[in-house]
Amino acid sequence: MAEEKQKKLRLVTFWLFSSVMIVFAAVTTYIYLWISPVSGTIWQALGASLPITLLVAVAAVILYVVYYFLVYKKG
């Protein structure tokens, strides 16, 4: 039973981390496409996308903690 719980937690970790990385790449690319015609740099795009990425990362950590307690309190 404990092995199954560990497997579920690893899967959730994988999906949450992957989601944060996809959001980071998509938001940075979207911002860069908007600012590049007006001489924007990739560093400006990274700086502008950082708050959104951090917000998504914090949400992912919160979801992981909630899922962790749900899995371990259930069994």
N, C-alpha and C positions, 0 to 999 in steps of 0.2 A: 504494500500500500504506500509506503514512504517513497519507494522508487517511482511510482506513478505520479505522486505529488511533485517530486523533483523534475520529472519529465515535463509536466505541465508548466511549472515555473520557468524552466529553461525555454520552452516554446513561447511563453508570454514575453520573456525578456528579449528573445530574438525579434518578435514582431514589433514590440515597442521601440527597440533600438532602430530597427529598419525603418519604421515610420518616421522617426525623428530625422534620420539621414535623408529620406526622400523629401520631407518637408524642407529641410535645409537646402538641398540641391535645387528644388523647384522654386522656392522663394528667391534664392540668390540669382538664379537664372532669369526669372521674371523681372526682378528689379534691374538687373544688368541690361536686359533688352530694352528697358524703358530709359535708362540713363546713358547708355552708350552713344546714342546719336548726339547728345549734347556734351560730349567729351567726358563722360563719366568713366571712372576706372572700376576694375573688379574689386578693389579695396573699399571703395565707396559702397558698392553693392553688398559686400560682406558686412560692412558696418551697419547698413540699413536693414539687413535681414537678420542680424543678431538678436534683436529683441523678440521677434516673432519665433525664431528658433528656440530661444531660451524659454519662452512661454510654453511651447509645445513640449520641450524637454521636461519642464516642471510638471506639466499635466501627465506625461508618461510616467514619471516617478510616482506621482500620486496614484495613478491607476495601478501601478505595480504593487504598491504598498497595500492598497485596498484588496487587490486580488490575492496577495500573499496571506493576508489575514482571513479572507474568506476561505481559502483552500485549507489553511491549517486549523481554523476554528471548526470547520465542517467535520473533519475526521478526527 
